[in-house]
Amino acid sequence: MKGEALIITGIALIMIGFMLVFLGTLISAFGQPQESNVEAGGIIMIGPVPIAFGTRRGVTIAMVLALLLMLTWFLFALLSRRP
């Protein structure tokens, strides 16, 4: 009985979240037009391989850091295999 209530509560929270995102999209699409300067970027690490994307110069710094992280991962992987 308690588990069923948690499942129903979880589903209800997910539905409310979807509705809030949908309403936010509608409000921003049909609201007052505003001038905005949007910049975005990020790095996705798939295993040891970094994939960088973005519109800012800071992405290059993040890519260098991701490459250092990748090299550190390879180093630790090689060191852990030695007997």
C-alpha positions in Angstrom: 0.0 0.0 0.0 2.8 2.4 0.9 4.7 1.5 -2.3 1.7 2.2 -4.5 1.3 5.7 -2.9 4.9 6.5 -3.7 4.6 5.4 -7.3 1.4 7.5 -7.8 3.1 10.5 -6.1 6.2 10.1 -8.4 4.1 9.9 -11.5 2.1 12.9 -10.4 5.3 14.9 -9.8 6.6 14.0 -13.2 3.3 15.1 -14.8 3.4 18.4 -12.9 7.0 18.9 -14.1 6.1 18.3 -17.7 3.2 20.7 -17.4 5.4 23.4 -15.9 7.9 23.1 -18.6 5.2 23.3 -21.3 3.6 26.3 -19.6 7.0 28.0 -19.4 7.6 27.4 -23.1 4.2 28.8 -24.0 4.7 31.9 -21.8 8.1 32.6 -23.3 6.9 32.0 -26.8 3.8 34.2 -26.6 4.9 36.7 -24.0 6.6 40.0 -24.6 9.5 39.8 -27.0 12.8 40.5 -25.2 16.3 41.1 -26.4 18.6 38.5 -25.0 22.1 37.3 -25.6 22.2 33.6 -24.9 25.4 31.7 -24.8 25.8 28.0 -24.0 28.4 25.3 -24.0 29.4 22.1 -22.5 31.5 19.0 -22.6 30.2 15.4 -22.8 32.6 12.7 -21.7 31.9 9.3 -23.4 34.3 7.1 -21.6 37.7 8.8 -21.9 36.8 10.8 -25.0 35.6 14.4 -24.6 33.2 16.0 -27.0 33.0 19.8 -26.6 30.3 22.2 -28.0 29.4 25.8 -27.4 29.3 29.4 -28.4 31.7 30.9 -25.9 35.5 31.1 -25.8 35.4 29.4 -22.4 34.6 26.1 -24.2 38.2 26.0 -25.4 39.4 26.2 -21.7 36.9 23.4 -20.8 38.2 21.3 -23.7 41.8 21.6 -22.5 40.7 20.6 -19.0 38.7 17.7 -20.5 41.8 16.5 -22.4 43.9 16.7 -19.3 41.2 14.6 -17.5 41.3 12.1 -20.4 45.1 11.8 -20.2 44.9 11.4 -16.4 42.3 8.6 -16.9 44.6 6.8 -19.4 47.6 7.2 -17.0 45.7 5.7 -14.1 44.4 2.9 -16.3 47.9 2.0 -17.4 49.3 2.2 -13.9 46.5 0.0 -12.4 47.3 -2.8 -14.9 50.9 -3.1 -13.9 51.7 -6.1 -11.5 
